[in-house]
Amino acid sequence: GYFILLISFTAVLNCWEYHGFALSSLVSSTTNAPWLDDNPDNNVDDNSNDVDDDIRIPIRNGLPLFDPEDCKEPMQEWQDAWYPNCNMFHSMDLTDLNNEQFQLLGMGGARMVWKVSDVVGRQGALKTLIFKNAKFDESKAEHTRVDAILSERLTSSSHVIDIYGACGMSTMSEIGVVDDKWVSRHGAFSPSFSNNSTTKRTHRTKLEKLSLASQLANALADFHSAGSHDDDIVTAVWRNLKSQNVLFVNGKLKINDFDDSILVRRNESTGKACTFQLDANVYQNKTYQPPELCYSGQDLDEKIDIYALGGILYGILTRARPYNDLRGNYTEIKRRKQVGIMPTFAKIEGRQDIASGALRKAIEQCLRPNPKSRPSARQIARDLENAYKSASKEAEEQ
C-alpha cells in the first residue's frame, strides 16, 4: 500500500509548494516559473558571491551559463514561461499496479517512465522522479520546466515526441519505442531497426542509413530553432544528444528528453545569441564530447550538439562509436579531437557509393575541431536529403 501511494504522490509531487497552488487554482495556467523570480537566492549557486543581487541568471554545476552583464534576457519571452495543466495528472488512477494500462516502461538517471491512460483513455508516457529522489528542489523543478516548455514549443515538428501535459516535476507525452537494434549496449547504432526486439538483425540498406541520418539532422535543426521557426535564430542547445534519446513512433524517428537543455539568452549589446560555459568535468555525454568541452571555461554554443550529431552519424555508418579502437583511452581521444584527427573509417574504406560518401562527408564536417567551421544541423539535413534523392535515382537505374 505504501508503494502504491508513493507512485501517486510522486506524479504530482509538491505541486502546492513550488507553484503556490490553492485547490481552486489547479487548472491550466500560463505563468513565469516561480523559481525564476527576483530573489537571487533562487537563481545563483550557494558558493557564488560575485553575482549582483538584481541579476537572475541560472547557474548549473557552479558555472554561470551566460555573461551576467549582457545576457540577462531570454532570446524569446516563452523561455521563462511555464504551462502546467495539473488537472489531467490528478484525474489519472495510479493506484492499480495490476492494471495492464499502468506499466513501468523504463528508468533513467533521475526519472522513471510509466505507461498510463488519462480519463479519456489516451495512453501516454508519464515521467516522474525516481522514488529515492522524490524531493523538491529548484534545480529539479527547472530541469522539468525546461523539458516541458521545449516540448510544448516543438509540437509543430514531426520529429519531436508530442507532449500532453506537465505538472510539478512530472510530464506526460506520446509513447515512443526504444529499440535494441537502434541502441546497442555501447550506445552506438546497431545494424537494423524493428519494433520487434526478437526479430533477427539484418544490416540497414544504404538508403535506410541516409533516411535515418537526415531525419535526425532535421530533428536537431527543429530543436535549435524551437519557438522561432527560423533556422537563423537559435533558442536552445540540447547538450544531451545521444542515441538513447531517439525514439520511434510507428517507424518514424522522434527525439525527446530535453531536461538538460539550455535555453539560449540574448546578448543585449549585439542582439545575437549569447555563448555560455559548462563544467567539463560534469558534462554527461562523454561519448560525443566536443573538443571545446574537454576543458572548462570555454565559450560554447549550439555547435556542441553538431559534434554529437557527427558521433551518432558515425554510428549509423560504421555501427561503432567514434574512436572505439582506442578502447576508452580518453586522454588520447581528447588529444585527437583537439588536433582534428578523425576517427577511423577502416570499415568503409574503398566504398564508392553515394550514401557512404555523403555520410562520411557529413561526419567529418560535424567533427571539425573548430566549432565555427561546423555547419548547421539544417545544412547537414539538406545535404543528406539531396544524397538520398541521388542514391534513390541511382538504385532505380540499376
Number of C-alpha atoms within 10 A of each C-alpha: 6 6 11 12 11 15 19 17 16 20 25 20 21 19 19 14 11 17 17 11 13 10 8 6 13 18 14 15 12 12 13 15 18 18 18 18 14 13 14 18 13 18 20 23 17 10 7 11 9 7 15 11 13 10 18 20 23 20 18 15 13 13 17 19 24 23 15 15 13 15 24 19 18 19 24 15 10 16 24 19 16 21 20 25 19 21 15 18 23 17 10 16 14 22 15 11 13 8 11 9 16 20 17 13 16 12 14 10 7 14 18 18 22 21 20 23 18 16 12 7 10 10 17 23 23 27 25 27 25 17 15 7 12 20 13 16 12 14 15 17 18 20 16 24 27 24 20 28 25 25 27 21 19 23 16 14 17 16 26 25 24 23 23 19 22 29 27 25 27 26 26 27 20 17 21 21 19 19 19 20 22 25 22 16 10 11 17 25 25 24 22 21 21 17 16 11 12 9 11 9 13 12 12 15 12 18 18 16 22 28 18 16 26 25 21 23 25 23 24 26 24 25 29 27 19 27 24 17 18 13 17 10 17 26 27 25 25 21 24 22 26 20 20 19 14 23 23 21 16 9 12 13 21 22 25 23 20 24 21 17 17 22 22 27 27 22 20 16 9 9 12 15 20 24 18 20 18 23 18 17 12 10 15 12 13 15 19 23 21 26 22 20 21 20 13 15 14 15 14 18 21 22 23 24 25 31 26 26 26 26 28 27 29 26 22 25 25 21 19 21 20 22 21 14 11 12 8 11 11 14 10 12 19 19 13 16 21 17 12 15 16 16 20 14 14 8 11 13 9 9 10 9 11 19 24 21 15 19 25 19 15 23 25 20 19 28 28 23 21 16 20 10 12 20 16 21 25 18 16 27 23 14 15 26 20 14 22 22 14 14 19 15 11 12 10 8 7 5
